[in-house]
Amino acid sequence: MAKKKRIEVLDVVDFSEKGEGVGRWKNKKVLLPFTIPGEKVEAEIGKGRKGLIRGKVKAVLEKSPFREDSPCPYFQACGGCTFQHLSYSKELEWKYHLVRRTLKKALPSFSEKKILPPLESPQIYRYRNKMELSFSRKRWLTTEEIQSQNEFRKDFALGMHVRGRFDRVVYLRQCHLLSQKAEELLSKIGPFFEASGLSIYHSKSHEGFLRFAILREAFHTGEIMVNWVSSIRNEAFAKEVASFLAGQGAYTVINNISSRWAQVSYGDQEYVDHGLGYILEKLGDFTFQISSQSFFQVNTLQVERMYRLIPQWLELRKEDIVYDFYSGIGTISIYLSPHVKKVIGFEIIPQAIQNSLQNCEINRVQNCQFIQGDVKDYFQNPSSPSLPKPQVILLDPPRPGVHPKVLSCILQIRPREILYISCNPLTLARDLAYLTEKGDYDIQKVQPIDMFPRTPHIESLVLLKLRK
C-alpha cells in the first residue's frame, strides 16, 4: 500500500543560498522552490537528510507583493533561471544580503558598511552573450506541453537540463536571456539537428554522435558563433551544418570533437567550417577577439560598467607594474594598459594566450606580456624567469577561487593593492579571510555586481590595500 503523502501549510521565512524559499516544519528546514519569504504555501513534505527537507509546493495560499509572472514558458522546468517569479528589486536585495552574510560569517570583524549597494544590470532579460545547450535522448515535457495533449517526440531534445535532473533536458525553442537575434537562431537549430536523425551521445554507454551546441554573440558587432560538439568528425554532415547556420546568420561555425567520457562542452580537436573561427567584440575603446574556448563575461553591457570601475578604484601610476592572474583573453590587462607601465597576465589555457596576443595586436597595445601556465606553478618553480615586482595584482579566478599557493605567493610579493573579481561569494570570503588574517591587507570596499540577472549568482568586486 502506497504511503500517504503528507501535506502541510508552511510559512516561507527566508531564501536559501541557492535562491529557494525556506520554510520550517518540526524544527527542520524545508526547501520550497519558487517561493518568496512572506508567502504561505501548501506543500508536500518530501524526504530529508541532515535536517534539510525538500518540499513540493502544491499551492501558494498567500502571495508576496514581490511576486511577478514569468515571461518564459519553460520557467521552473528549465535549470537556467531561478528568479523569474521575483521582482528585480527583491532579487537585488537578496543578492546583497547573500554577499553580506557570507562575508560576515568568514570575517566576523568585517564592517558591512564597506559593502556598496548592488550594481544593477542594464538589462535583466536579453543580456546573455553565451548559451551552452545539451543534446539529450530524454526530453522533459513542461506542464504546458503535457496539457496541450499534442504528440511530442521524446527521444530528442536540445536545451537546458531540468532543475535537479541531469538525465533530462528541456527542449528550448526560445530563451529570454538571449538577444532576439540569437533567440531566433536558437529556434531553428534544434529542429535542424532533430531532422538529421543522427544519434545523441549517451554518457553511460559512451555511444552516440551529438553532444552540445554553444551560441556566442558579440553584442556590439552583432557577430554570432555556433560551436557544436560531436563525438567524432562527420565531414559531410559538418558541411550541411555550416551551410544551414551560415544561411541563418551565423558569422562563424565551429565543430569541436570530444571523445571524453566527461560531459564537458569543449573538445580535443576543432574544425572551423565557416567564417574565421572567432568573433569580435568591443569594450570601450578596445576590440577583442573571442574564440570557442575563450572566457568572456556573459553580460557584455554590465562588464563594461565593471571595467570602468577598475581604474577608478585603483590608485594607478604610470610607473606601475600590474600582474593579472587568470587573465583569460587579456580583456582587463589591455583595458588597464594605458594607465600603467606594464601588465603581465598569467593564463593556463593556450588558446586564451593566443587570443591575448592577437588582441594586443588588434589594439596596438605594446605594454602587455602574457605567460601561459598555472600561476601557482610559475612562482614555485626556481627556473621561472624573474619578473619585475608588481604594485597591483588583479585576481579574476573561476568559481573554486584562488589556490592557497597563489594566495601565499601574493603575501610574499606584497603588492600595494589587490583587486579581486569573484563570481562565488563562498570562495571569495574564504580567500579574503586568508589575505586579511595571514597578510597585512585591509578590505577597502566591496561592490556586488549583478552580472547574472534572474539567477542566484552574483559577481563581486573587492579592493584590498596593504596596511601602512
C-alpha positions as CSV (number, residue, x, y, z in Angstrom):
1,M,0.0,0.0,0.0
2,A,1.4,3.4,-1.1
3,K,2.4,5.7,1.8
4,K,0.0,8.6,2.2
5,K,1.6,11.9,1.1
6,R,2.0,14.5,3.9
7,I,0.6,17.9,3.0
8,E,1.3,20.9,5.3
9,V,0.7,24.6,5.3
10,L,4.0,26.4,5.7
11,D,5.2,30.0,6.1
12,V,8.2,30.9,3.8
13,V,10.7,32.7,6.1
14,D,13.9,33.0,4.1
15,F,15.8,32.3,1.0
16,S,18.4,29.5,0.8
17,E,21.9,30.2,-0.6
18,K,20.6,28.9,-4.0
19,G,17.6,31.2,-4.0
20,E,15.0,28.7,-3.0
21,G,12.3,29.7,-0.4
22,V,12.8,28.2,3.0
23,G,10.0,27.1,5.4
24,R,10.1,25.2,8.7
25,W,8.4,22.0,9.8
26,K,9.2,20.2,13.1
27,N,12.3,22.4,13.6
28,K,13.7,21.3,10.2
29,K,14.3,23.5,7.1
30,V,12.1,22.8,4.2
31,L,13.3,23.9,0.7
32,L,10.3,25.4,-1.3
33,P,11.4,26.2,-4.8
34,F,10.0,29.4,-6.5
35,T,8.5,30.8,-3.3
36,I,9.2,34.1,-1.6
37,P,9.7,35.0,2.1
38,G,6.4,36.2,3.5
39,E,4.3,33.8,1.5
40,K,2.1,31.0,2.9
41,V,2.1,27.8,0.8
42,E,0.6,24.3,0.8
43,A,3.4,21.9,0.3
44,E,4.1,18.2,0.2
45,I,6.8,17.2,2.6
46,G,9.4,15.1,0.9
47,K,12.4,13.1,2.1
48,G,15.0,14.8,4.2
49,R,18.5,14.4,5.4
50,K,20.8,16.3,7.7
51,G,18.0,18.4,9.0
52,L,17.0,19.6,5.5
53,I,13.8,18.6,3.7
54,R,12.8,19.2,0.1
55,G,9.2,20.2,-0.3
56,K,6.9,20.3,-3.4
57,V,4.7,23.3,-3.5
58,K,1.1,22.5,-4.3
59,A,-0.4,26.0,-4.0
60,V,0.6,29.5,-3.0
61,L,-2.1,30.4,-0.4
62,E,-0.9,34.0,0.3
63,K,1.2,35.7,-2.4
64,S,4.1,38.1,-1.8
65,P,3.7,41.6,-3.3
66,F,7.1,40.9,-4.9
67,R,5.8,38.0,-6.9
68,E,5.7,38.5,-10.7
69,D,4.5,36.5,-13.7
70,S,7.3,34.8,-15.7
71,P,7.5,35.6,-19.4
72,C,9.1,32.2,-20.1
73,P,7.1,29.0,-20.9
74,Y,10.0,26.9,-19.6
75,F,10.4,28.6,-16.3
76,Q,10.6,26.2,-13.3
77,A,11.4,23.2,-15.5
78,C,14.5,24.7,-17.2
79,G,17.5,24.8,-14.9
80,G,18.7,28.2,-16.2
81,C,16.7,30.7,-14.2
82,T,15.7,30.9,-10.6
83,F,14.1,34.3,-10.1
84,Q,11.7,35.0,-12.9
85,H,8.8,34.9,-10.4
86,L,10.5,37.6,-8.2
87,S,10.6,41.4,-8.7
88,Y,14.1,42.6,-9.7
89,S,14.4,45.0,-6.7
90,K,13.8,42.0,-4.3
91,E,16.3,39.9,-6.3
92,L,19.0,42.6,-5.8
93,E,18.1,42.9,-2.1
94,W,18.6,39.1,-1.6
95,K,21.9,39.1,-3.5
96,Y,23.2,42.0,-1.3
97,H,22.3,40.0,1.8
98,L,23.9,36.9,0.4
99,V,27.2,38.7,0.0
100,R,26.9,40.4,3.4
101,R,26.0,37.2,5.3
102,T,28.8,35.2,3.6
103,L,31.5,37.8,4.2
104,K,30.4,38.3,7.9
105,K,30.4,34.6,8.5
106,A,34.0,34.2,7.3
107,L,35.2,37.6,8.6
108,P,33.5,38.3,11.9
109,S,35.2,41.7,12.3
110,F,34.4,42.9,8.8
111,S,32.3,46.0,8.6
112,E,29.3,45.6,6.4
113,K,29.4,49.4,5.8
114,K,32.1,48.6,3.2
115,I,29.6,46.8,1.0
116,L,28.1,49.1,-1.6
117,P,24.6,48.8,-2.9
118,P,24.5,46.2,-5.8
119,L,25.2,47.5,-9.3
120,E,22.1,46.5,-11.1
121,S,22.3,45.2,-14.7
122,P,21.3,47.5,-17.5
123,Q,19.0,44.7,-18.8
124,I,17.5,41.8,-16.8
125,Y,16.5,39.9,-19.9
126,R,18.2,39.8,-23.3
127,Y,21.6,40.3,-21.7
128,R,23.4,36.9,-22.1
129,N,26.0,36.6,-24.8
130,K,26.6,32.9,-24.4
131,M,24.4,29.8,-24.0
132,E,25.5,26.2,-23.7
133,L,22.9,23.7,-24.8
134,S,22.9,19.9,-24.3
135,F,21.6,17.3,-26.7
136,S,19.6,14.5,-24.9
137,R,17.8,11.3,-25.7
138,K,15.4,12.1,-22.8
139,R,13.2,15.1,-23.4
140,W,11.3,16.5,-20.4
141,L,7.9,17.8,-21.2
142,T,6.8,21.0,-19.4
143,T,3.4,21.2,-17.7
144,E,2.0,23.3,-20.7
145,E,3.3,20.8,-23.2
146,I,1.6,17.9,-21.3
147,Q,-1.7,19.8,-21.0
148,S,-1.7,20.7,-24.7
149,Q,-2.3,16.9,-25.5
150,N,-0.1,17.3,-28.6
151,E,2.2,14.5,-29.7
152,F,5.9,15.1,-28.9
153,R,9.0,13.2,-29.9
154,K,10.5,12.2,-26.5
155,D,13.9,10.8,-27.7
156,F,15.4,14.2,-28.8
157,A,16.0,17.4,-27.1
158,L,18.4,20.3,-27.4
159,G,18.3,22.7,-24.4
160,M,19.0,23.1,-20.7
161,H,19.0,20.3,-18.1
162,V,15.9,20.1,-15.9
163,R,16.4,21.5,-12.5
164,G,17.9,18.8,-10.4
165,R,17.7,16.2,-13.2
166,F,20.9,15.8,-15.2
167,D,19.5,12.9,-17.2
168,R,16.7,15.1,-18.7
169,V,16.7,18.1,-20.9
170,V,14.0,20.7,-21.7
171,Y,13.8,21.3,-25.5
172,L,14.2,25.0,-25.9
173,R,12.8,27.0,-28.8
174,Q,13.2,30.3,-27.1
175,C,15.2,31.9,-24.2
176,H,14.5,35.4,-22.8
177,L,18.1,35.7,-21.7
178,L,19.4,35.7,-25.3
179,S,19.1,38.6,-27.7
180,Q,16.2,38.4,-30.1
181,K,18.7,37.7,-32.9
182,A,20.3,34.8,-31.0
183,E,16.9,33.5,-29.9
184,E,15.7,33.4,-33.5
185,L,18.7,31.2,-34.4
186,L,18.1,29.0,-31.3
187,S,14.5,28.3,-32.5
188,K,15.9,26.9,-35.8
189,I,19.0,24.9,-34.5
190,G,17.0,22.3,-32.6
191,P,14.7,21.3,-35.5
192,F,17.6,21.2,-37.9
193,F,19.6,18.7,-35.8
194,E,16.4,16.8,-35.0
195,A,15.6,16.3,-38.7
196,S,19.1,14.9,-39.3
197,G,18.2,11.7,-37.5
198,L,21.8,11.4,-36.1
199,S,22.3,9.7,-32.7
200,I,22.7,11.6,-29.5
201,Y,25.6,10.8,-27.2
202,H,24.9,8.9,-24.0
203,S,27.4,9.3,-21.2
204,K,26.8,5.8,-19.6
205,S,27.3,3.8,-22.8
206,H,29.8,6.3,-24.3
207,E,27.9,5.9,-27.6
208,G,26.2,8.5,-29.9
209,F,27.2,11.5,-32.0
210,L,25.6,14.8,-31.0
211,R,26.8,16.3,-27.6
212,F,26.5,20.1,-27.3
213,A,25.7,23.3,-29.2
214,I,27.1,26.6,-27.9
215,L,25.9,30.0,-29.1
216,R,28.1,33.1,-28.6
217,E,27.2,36.6,-29.6
218,A,29.1,39.8,-29.8
219,F,26.6,42.4,-28.7
220,H,28.3,45.5,-30.2
221,T,29.2,43.9,-33.6
222,G,26.3,41.5,-33.9
223,E,28.6,38.6,-34.8
224,I,27.3,35.2,-33.8
225,M,29.4,32.0,-33.3
226,V,27.9,28.5,-33.2
227,N,30.1,25.7,-31.9
228,W,28.6,22.3,-32.0
229,V,30.3,19.4,-30.2
230,S,30.2,15.8,-31.5
231,S,31.9,12.6,-30.6
232,I,33.6,12.1,-34.0
233,R,34.0,14.1,-37.2
234,N,31.5,13.7,-40.0
235,E,32.7,15.8,-42.9
236,A,29.5,15.5,-45.0
237,F,27.2,16.5,-42.1
238,A,29.6,19.2,-40.9
239,K,29.2,20.9,-44.4
240,E,25.4,20.7,-44.0
241,V,25.6,22.3,-40.6
242,A,27.8,25.1,-41.8
243,S,25.7,25.8,-44.8
244,F,22.5,25.9,-42.8
245,L,23.8,28.0,-40.0
246,A,25.5,30.5,-42.3
247,G,22.2,30.9,-44.1
248,Q,20.6,31.7,-40.7
249,G,23.1,34.5,-40.0
250,A,25.9,32.7,-38.1
251,Y,29.2,34.6,-38.6
252,T,31.3,31.6,-37.9
253,V,30.5,27.9,-37.4
254,I,32.9,25.5,-35.5
255,N,32.8,21.8,-34.8
256,N,34.6,20.5,-31.7
257,I,35.3,16.8,-31.4
258,S,35.2,15.3,-27.9
259,S,35.8,11.6,-27.3
260,R,35.8,12.1,-23.5
261,W,33.5,10.3,-21.1
262,A,33.1,13.6,-19.2
263,Q,30.2,15.8,-20.3
264,V,32.1,19.0,-20.9
265,S,31.2,21.4,-23.7
266,Y,34.6,21.5,-25.4
267,G,36.6,19.1,-27.5
268,D,40.1,17.8,-28.2
269,Q,40.0,18.9,-31.9
270,E,38.4,21.9,-33.5
271,Y,37.3,22.4,-37.1
272,V,36.3,25.8,-38.5
273,D,33.7,25.1,-41.1
274,H,32.5,28.6,-41.8
275,G,34.0,32.0,-41.1
276,L,37.2,32.8,-39.2
277,G,36.7,30.7,-36.1
278,Y,36.2,33.7,-33.9
279,I,34.0,36.8,-33.3
280,L,35.0,40.3,-32.5
281,E,33.5,42.3,-29.6
282,K,34.1,45.9,-28.5
283,L,34.5,47.0,-24.9
284,G,35.0,50.8,-24.5
285,D,37.8,51.8,-26.9
286,F,39.1,48.3,-27.4
287,T,38.2,45.4,-29.7
288,F,38.6,41.8,-28.6
289,Q,38.8,38.5,-30.5
290,I,36.8,35.7,-28.9
291,S,37.3,32.1,-29.9
292,S,35.3,29.0,-29.0
293,Q,37.2,28.3,-25.7
294,S,37.7,31.8,-24.6
295,F,36.4,33.0,-21.3
296,F,34.4,36.2,-21.7
297,Q,31.9,37.6,-19.2
298,V,28.4,36.7,-20.3
299,N,26.8,40.1,-19.7
300,T,28.5,42.5,-22.1
301,L,26.8,45.7,-21.0
302,Q,27.4,45.0,-17.3
303,V,31.0,44.0,-17.8
304,E,31.6,47.4,-19.4
305,R,30.4,49.1,-16.3
306,M,32.5,46.9,-14.1
307,Y,35.6,47.5,-16.1
308,R,35.1,51.3,-15.9
309,L,35.2,51.0,-12.1
310,I,38.6,49.3,-12.0
311,P,40.8,52.2,-13.0
312,Q,38.6,54.5,-10.8
313,W,39.2,52.3,-7.7
314,L,42.9,51.6,-8.1
315,E,45.5,54.3,-7.5
316,L,47.3,53.5,-10.7
317,R,50.5,55.3,-11.6
318,K,52.3,55.5,-14.9
319,E,55.4,53.6,-13.5
320,D,53.3,50.8,-12.0
321,I,53.7,47.1,-12.9
322,V,50.4,45.1,-12.7
323,Y,50.0,41.3,-12.5
324,D,46.8,39.9,-13.9
325,F,46.2,36.4,-12.6
326,Y,43.7,34.3,-14.6
327,S,43.9,36.8,-17.4
328,G,41.7,35.0,-19.9
329,I,41.9,36.6,-23.3
330,G,43.5,39.7,-21.9
331,T,40.5,42.0,-21.6
332,I,41.4,43.5,-18.2
333,S,45.1,43.6,-19.0
334,I,44.5,45.5,-22.2
335,Y,41.8,47.8,-20.6
336,L,44.3,48.9,-17.9
337,S,47.4,49.1,-20.2
338,P,47.0,52.9,-20.9
339,H,47.2,53.7,-17.2
340,V,50.5,51.8,-16.2
341,K,54.0,50.9,-17.4
342,K,53.3,47.2,-17.9
343,V,50.7,44.5,-17.4
344,I,51.8,40.8,-17.1
345,G,49.0,38.3,-17.5
346,F,49.0,34.7,-16.4
347,E,46.7,32.2,-18.0
348,I,46.6,28.4,-18.2
349,I,44.6,27.9,-21.4
350,P,46.9,28.1,-24.5
351,Q,44.1,29.3,-26.8
352,A,43.4,32.2,-24.5
353,I,47.1,33.2,-24.6
354,Q,46.9,33.3,-28.4
355,N,43.8,35.4,-28.2
356,S,45.5,37.8,-25.7
357,L,48.4,38.3,-28.1
358,Q,46.1,38.8,-31.0
359,N,44.0,41.3,-29.0
360,C,47.2,43.3,-28.2
361,E,48.0,43.4,-31.9
362,I,44.4,44.4,-32.8
363,N,44.5,47.2,-30.3
364,R,48.2,48.2,-30.9
365,V,49.0,47.6,-27.2
366,Q,52.7,47.0,-26.6
367,N,53.0,47.0,-22.8
368,C,51.3,43.7,-22.1
369,Q,53.0,40.4,-21.6
370,F,51.3,37.0,-21.2
371,I,52.6,33.9,-19.6
372,Q,51.0,30.5,-20.3
373,G,50.8,28.1,-17.5
374,D,49.3,27.6,-14.0
375,V,50.1,30.6,-11.9
376,K,50.7,28.6,-8.8
377,D,53.4,26.6,-10.5
378,Y,55.2,29.6,-12.0
379,F,56.2,31.2,-8.7
380,Q,57.0,27.9,-7.1
381,N,59.5,27.0,-9.9
382,P,63.0,28.3,-9.3
383,S,63.8,28.1,-13.1
384,S,60.9,30.6,-14.0
385,P,62.3,33.8,-15.4
386,S,62.4,36.6,-12.9
387,L,59.8,39.4,-13.3
388,P,59.6,43.0,-12.1
389,K,57.7,43.3,-8.8
390,P,54.1,44.4,-9.2
391,Q,52.4,47.3,-7.3
392,V,49.0,45.9,-8.2
393,I,47.7,42.3,-8.5
394,L,44.3,41.5,-10.2
395,L,42.5,38.3,-9.4
396,D,39.7,37.0,-11.5
397,P,39.6,33.3,-10.7
398,P,36.9,30.7,-11.7
399,R,34.3,29.6,-9.1
400,P,36.6,27.5,-7.0
401,G,38.6,30.7,-6.1
402,V,42.3,31.2,-5.7
403,H,44.6,28.3,-4.9
404,P,46.2,28.6,-1.4
405,K,49.7,28.5,-3.0
406,V,48.8,31.6,-5.2
407,L,47.5,33.4,-2.1
408,S,50.7,32.6,-0.3
409,C,52.8,34.0,-3.2
410,I,50.7,37.2,-3.2
411,L,51.5,37.7,0.5
412,Q,55.2,37.2,-0.2
413,I,55.1,39.7,-3.2
414,R,53.2,42.3,-1.0
415,P,51.7,44.4,-3.8
416,R,50.3,47.9,-2.8
417,E,46.8,46.9,-3.9
418,I,44.8,43.8,-4.8
419,L,41.7,43.8,-6.8
420,Y,39.6,40.6,-6.6
421,I,36.8,39.9,-9.0
422,S,34.7,36.9,-7.9
423,C,31.6,35.0,-9.1
424,N,31.3,33.0,-5.9
425,P,30.7,34.6,-2.5
426,L,31.8,31.5,-0.6
427,T,35.2,31.2,-2.1
428,L,35.6,35.0,-2.1
429,A,35.0,35.1,1.6
430,R,37.5,32.2,2.2
431,D,40.2,33.9,0.2
432,L,39.6,37.4,1.7
433,A,40.0,35.8,5.2
434,Y,43.3,34.4,4.1
435,L,44.6,37.7,2.8
436,T,43.5,39.7,5.7
437,E,44.3,37.3,8.5
438,K,47.6,35.9,7.3
439,G,48.7,39.0,5.4
440,D,48.8,42.8,6.0
441,Y,45.8,43.7,3.9
442,D,42.6,45.5,4.7
443,I,39.4,45.4,2.7
444,Q,38.5,48.9,1.4
445,K,35.2,48.3,-0.3
446,V,33.1,45.6,-1.8
447,Q,30.8,46.2,-4.9
448,P,28.3,43.4,-5.6
449,I,27.6,43.4,-9.3
450,D,24.6,41.7,-10.8
451,M,26.2,40.0,-13.8
452,F,23.6,37.2,-13.9
453,P,20.0,38.6,-13.5
454,R,17.2,36.1,-12.9
455,T,19.7,33.6,-11.4
456,P,21.1,33.3,-7.8
457,H,24.6,34.1,-9.0
458,I,26.3,37.4,-8.1
459,E,29.7,38.9,-9.1
460,S,31.7,41.0,-6.6
461,L,34.5,43.5,-7.0
462,V,36.7,43.9,-3.9
463,L,39.6,46.3,-3.3
464,L,42.3,45.4,-0.7
465,K,45.2,47.7,0.3
466,L,48.4,46.9,2.1
467,R,48.4,48.3,5.7
468,K,50.8,51.2,6.2
